[in-house]
Amino acid sequence: MKKICSVVGARPQFIKLAVVSRVLRKEFQEVLIHTGQHYDRNMSDVFFEEMDIPKPDYNLGISGGTHGQMTGQMLIELEKVFMQEKPDMVLLFGDTNSTMAAALAAVKLHIPICHVEAGNRFGTLDSPEEVNRKVTDHVSTINLPCTESSLEFLARENLGDTASVVGDPMYDAFCFYTSRLDGSELQELVDFQGNPIPVPETFYYMTCHRQENTDSDEKLKNIFDAMESLDAPTIYPVHPRNHARAEQLCREYGYRNILLAQPVGYLASISLVNRAKKIVTDSGGVQREAFFAKKPCATILNFVVWPETMQDGCNQLAKPDKADILEKLSQPVQFRADYQPFGDGHAADKIVKRIREYFTC
């Protein structure tokens, strides 16, 4: 039986792993490596528990520091694991520092690499995710884009021969786990003091964690000002590194329409997406989940991450500016029933099929 080392480190990767690992283990020996990039229980452990992801065989415990420090430490430790395990392939997801570090470690050891969610391009190297994904795509043996537009980017970079569209495993996960929601998952919604937060009948859902949106009081205050003026409360699970600033702003400016919560697991998050009136986010994953749930979304970024979600105004870019956010949220939106560019909900099967084909060719 061929051995596959799957490397993950952050929330979006855990979600993709949950659906892919379930299929992969029917045919291959999987060795699961968690770099530790997301280490907080609500950002890591809870995903493994509630999504029934197998316990990692290795947890490297690497987080924090600069991009260079984190990537360098991961590269060193992943190389050790690969040399010990001698895998037949390394399976990677997305565009984190964990992804690129594993790709560099594997290619230097001449281990084939399969990259899921390849080919997506933001158009700027100012984004660390763009750097990680480009490097990983160019050293991977198999590139598996989610969408046709991602395949086109790979073709422009002369990587078309390595690539085939399989759909989005996040869509697989969204369909699978949404069908199992019963409302009990929202009981984990608590404030910073651990007190339960009753979920309003009507609300907006916001995730905001990127450094460019949260590194100053001015930007986050503008975002909060927009949410405060909406016609329903906003539920905002706060990333641990933004905890102090979010709490200080709410205390200083007396926001009453923003419900600050501790980070939530995947089930609670997609439940909030499905129940929300509209979504505000700076997450590549949550903007897709909003699209899957047919919820209007304003994405606070200055570059397009998933152009497919922008169809008919379903998702619109916004600045960290009160007026711009409110304008984008007020725009009319139309979701087409016949438009699903992220696949048919069976991406995991297609990913494993492509790996199988590689070994049987």
GIFEN-V166286 format. One line per field, one symbol per residue. phi: phi as a letter, one per 20 degrees, with the letter a starting at -180 (. if undefined). Layout:
phi->???
This chain:
phi->.fddeedcbcgfffffggeffgegffcceddeddfngddfgfdbgfffffdlegfgfccfmdbmnfgfffffffgfffgfffffelfeaddccmbeffffffffffffemegcddemfnfcenbefefffffffgfgfdefcdcfecfffffffffemdgfedbfdndfffgffffeffdfcnffefefcefenegdfeffcbddccbcfgfdcebffffffffgfffefebfdecfdfgfdgfffffffffdmfddddfcfgdffffffffgfeffbccbcdffffffffgeldgcddebdbeecfffeglmfccfcefbgfffffffeffcceefedcfdodncfgfffffffgfgedf
